[in-house]
Amino acid sequence: MTAKEQLLHYVWMYRLIPSDSLTTIDGQYIEVIDPGMHNRDAGPDFFNAKIKIGDKIWAGNVEIHCSSDDWVKHGHSCDKAYNSVILHLAENANAPVFNQLGEKIPQCVITVPNDIRANADYLIFSLSRIPCKQFLNIIPSPIIYSWLNRLSIERLERKTDEIFSLLERYNDSWDEVFYLVLTRNFGFGLNSEEFQGLAFSLPFNYILRHSDNLFQIEALLFGQAGMLKQKTQHDVYYVRLKEEYAFLSAKYSLQSRDDLYFKSMRIRPRSFPQIRIAQLASLLQSSGRLFSHILVKEDIREIRTLFQTSPSAYWETHYNFGVASPKMDKPLGESSLDILLINTVVPILFAYGRRRDSEKYCDKAIRFMEALKPERNSIVREFAQAGVTARHAFDSQALIQLCKEYCDTRKCLYCTIGHKLLTSTHLNQ
């Protein structure tokens, strides 16, 4: 759907068209009793509308196009799904429209008020990543934070759908899915796809079988990640890992993922993928079935303690294989730990509550997010500059959802803030 057509939907849905302009092509007055329910899937644009044309009340669906001839171009004249359309709206009524039964459908020219069109153009074609950035300060805070609450839940629902897809793939194994989500998030964005590929190639059950031996878990993870392929490496730890992986990969018929390309450029040594894998190995070895522990914890501080592990002694003096560095313990940093809790623990708890139809776990997930500090990233900073400050992780997740799903895609017409500004006079001042 084009931006122009979205705007036509918007003015119809919110009844922003001057009432005296609504007449059919043949001059019959139209009264909108109910514009109907907006449909964003296949089929007519608005379901169950109720309108009065002349002296007759009609109930059915409404279709909207920029031009009348789009009706035929889109194949509606041959589609019985559109036989229930009682009114066709078009900005340019340049042709009559007929349904699949050959019946002529009443048509009306839809006109977008000039001020709304100008406001929409300002937002949709803005060069700023946040189109309404300089006008956010005129929106009352209760409206903004109410919208953020809805967006944070919207983001959780999206993550829940992804978790449900994994559950279907892995026979409803919550332990396996938690391991997959956790491992992916150890990539911290830059290497998320690579860490996910690693997790897909190494079943969690194999990790559990060696939960009493950190070195073997390291061998499995580094080996599957394709990091044990060097032939000239003389580092004793590396050689032992390579030998252990050769044994374990033969035992489990594993094939290393040589197609994974872990990125290290322009990231701090403490965030190198080798360090992240070593941290992950330590966490998996020390926690066992981590998901079951998380289910029973009621305080986010208790869960934080579960994640506070350090990699093996070798990594105290290394950031990569074979290159010694000053001795330093390398546990997960506070901000990294928060990101894992936000993106792993919270969504999995929320999804578990949805699957079990238990508000207890959903409420706990939200409570945990409200107890965590807001994320520090470019999106959160830009909204802060505009006067919208994230109070906790629940807000920062909402701002990420707002930016990625509404601002970046210019879906201002579907945004509560955009809706307020579209009908204001401030954008054109």
Order of alpha helices (4+ residues) and beta strands (2+ residues): alpha-beta-beta-beta-beta-alpha-beta-beta-alpha-alpha-alpha-alpha-alpha-alpha-alpha-alpha-alpha-alpha-beta-beta-alpha-alpha-alpha-alpha-alpha-alpha
